Amino acid sequence: REQTQVAKLQVQQQSGTAQLAQANAAGQSVLSLLQ
């Protein structure tokens, strides 16, 4: 049971990190458009 909980948390963390990276990339492309 604990293992599945840990696995869930890891997946959530990874998807959160991926979303952050995507948002970061989007922000950078917007900045480059403005320049």
For each residue, the residues with C-beta under 8 A, 3 or more apart:
1: 4 5
2: 5 6
3: 6 7
4: 1 7 8
5: 1 2 8 9
6: 2 3 9 10
7: 3 4 10 11
8: 4 5 11 12
9: 5 6 12 13
10: 6 7 13 14
11: 7 8 14 15
12: 8 9 15 16
13: 9 10 16 17
14: 10 11 17 18
15: 11 12 18 19
16: 12 13 19 20
17: 13 14 20 21
18: 14 15 21 22
19: 15 16 22 23
20: 16 17 23 24
21: 17 18 24 25
22: 18 19 25 26
23: 19 20 26 27
24: 20 21 27 28
25: 21 22 28 29
26: 22 23 29 30
27: 23 24 30 31
28: 24 25 31 32
29: 25 26 32 33
30: 26 27 33 34
31: 27 28 34 35
32: 28 29 35
33: 29 30
34: 30 31
35: 31 32
